[in-house]
Amino acid sequence: MAEPQVSDAEHELFGGPLRYDMGWSQHEHASLDLTMMSALRSMPALVGTTLRIAWQADRRALVSVGISELGQGIAAAAGLLAVNAVMHALLAGSGSAAERLHALVPGLLAAAAIGVVNSALSAWSTSRAGRLEPKVERIATTQYLAAAAAVELEAIDDPDFRRLVDIAQHGPASARRMISACVAALNGLISLITTAGVLLVLHPVLLPMLILIAAPRGWGAMRVAQERYVSVMSWIEHVRASRLIGNLLTERTAAQEVRLHGVGTFLLSRYERMAESAEAEQERLASSKALTEWVASALSGLAMAATYGAMFWLIMAGHMSLAVAGTAVIAVRTGSASLGALVMNINQLHEESLYVRDHGRFLTRAALRTLPSGGAPVAERVAEIVLDRVTYRYPDRDTAALDDVSLTLPMGSVTAVVGENGSGKSTLMKILSGMLLPDTGTLRWGEDDLTGLDRAQVFERVSLLTQDFQRWPVTAAMNIRLGRPDHPATDEDLMPSVDYAAAGPVVAKLPAGLRSLLARIFRGAIELSGGEWQKIGLARTHWRSATSQADGVLIVDEPTSALDPEAEIEAFDRIRRLAAPNRAVVLVTHRMSGVRHADHIYVLSDGRLAEHGTHDELLAARGRYAAMFDAQAAQYAPAATVPHPAAPVVPDQV
Ligand SMILES: Nc1ncnc2c1ncn2[C@@H]1O[C@H](COP(=O)(O)OP(=O)(O)OP(=O)(O)O)[C@@H](O)[C@H]1O
């Protein structure tokens, strides 16, 4: 499949076409070159998948739909036979015109009654399908969301997996549409079979002619769908790129730079260029579709002319009566209409099934990467958590983010981890919390290796407060309670956590106290400042820690970056006090003042453990820690001792 031509804006902004990592997608692109036969072969299985969901959703509704569609097919055949009876009475009957007209009445009455039954069945089918469809979509969506929320963190960071997450989101709506397409296809199939039966009885040659009329339309519809799917798949990254730009222009976080730095007009022009290149693809698709449909209609029209020609010849040669020919004309018209509709429906089924297939593939892949359930229970008392010679490399990186790192966290202690940017601190925290598994080395809770333990129980014991902790768009009370959502809590229950985090004044300022909604986007909601949010985050962490008495670990990663100096000193003090006989505290920070009272300090450098010890030991060692500490201390030293900054090496104006 040819690579799409992308705009120069994409090159300029992203250094080339924005795309997910290759590998999986290359394989995907190859398999997109589906033939019509392979598409048809894979469809029954995918239809089966959807029908299984429908069966699970509401089997009575599904059976009702099936019965009413079958009934409609039979009614269609009976209708044709009634028409045939009318034709015979009209064209082949004997007697005066009035007598012949009288003879028409039973046939006409039968046709009318059949029409009424048919429309009642159709209405019943519509109402049952309408009941079924939303349930199918709900089940497929729930499957999708549950699978996405249950995978290992590493999968979420994996670009291939993220691509699958993106494309599989179309699956549930397609599964819903597949139900109506299935119903329509079933309807088309049954009425086709019955019409074909009638045609076969009228004259055997009419059946192949009917197939000849519909085949070109089937080919055309299939080809158009195929092209559209291939286009969607190969353009998905580019559509995503322009959506990314669109979001940046409207997002609150980017709003200031968009205005002040003039990024708005700059990005808007790039957006337009990217959209134009996508429009060109749409235009290409439309032209190709027009051509395909024109060729299909022309071939179908030729086949139709040939059929009427054949009928003309049959009548002239005396092989077919005029009455039969009259019914045959109606039957060919009905038959070709239902065959055309069937082809369109199968085509729609095919198109939707491609997305349902992506949904199914996502569920399969997600199942392989789901956090394991079960395992040995975590002991109530563990004394210490030990990281032993752990190495971890992100799947898309060549070098290890953590290399042969060992550390011990005794219960009741405060351990600090420091190091320059990118030295592996956050990765270490993800390993310690059990969210990432070491490539080599072990993480032990007491005597037990993490790999044999029940991960859900391990997570139960971990409290995490990171710099970019989630600011949930819910009430202040719920923001705290979500630290342990299963634990019921009244506002009074949450107050100790609010007090602990010194968030009392923050809550007091809110119009409805803890009941206030914290999300600017909603009416009546309030937005907090960064520091105020951090206090809410700290209260959440306290709530989580306070609701478990078993031995556990509290991990705090840069918790004070948005706090003012006084609040920061207080926050460090509070975090230290969270160390209890049943709790080890790990603190990651760049603020050296916050770590000096830690029981043990580990210094990371390029993913390796550079040194460790107490504050005094490390200062005395005059190593990396001492250098970092001195650099920060110098900033607070008397003015005379602070060196003047050197003259700028980069001129302001070039
Ligand atoms: N999800 C990820 N996928 C790939 N590489 C990552 C990912 N997260 C971090 N890295 C890489 O791993 C290395 C260590 O990153 P980490 O975030 O652990 O450092 P850090 O010490 O916490 O940095 P900082 O002080 O800036 O927060 C870096 O080189 C980073 O680019």
The ligand as an ORCA input file, in Angstrom:
! r2SCAN-3c Opt
* xyz 0 1
  N       7.182      6.011     29.256
  C       8.442      6.077     28.855
  N       8.812      5.492     27.708
  C      10.084      5.544     27.288
  N      11.083      6.142     27.960
  C      10.786      6.743     29.118
  C       9.449      6.753     29.626
  N       9.448      7.404     30.810
  C      10.719      7.801     31.014
  N      11.524      7.395     30.013
  C      12.976      7.604     29.891
  O      13.604      6.971     30.996
  C      14.637      7.795     31.527
  C      14.368      8.045     33.017
  O      13.172      8.804     33.122
  P      12.503      9.161     34.530
  O      11.197      9.803     34.237
  O      12.502      7.941     35.366
  O      13.543     10.207     35.103
  P      13.418     11.180     36.357
  O      14.671     11.011     37.137
  O      12.139     10.944     37.083
  O      13.400     12.599     35.656
  P      12.808     14.012     36.182
  O      13.636     14.464     37.345
  O      13.011     14.911     34.999
  O      11.360     13.798     36.510
  C      14.650      9.054     30.693
  O      15.684      8.934     29.758
  C      13.317      9.089     30.009
  O      13.410      9.664     28.741
*
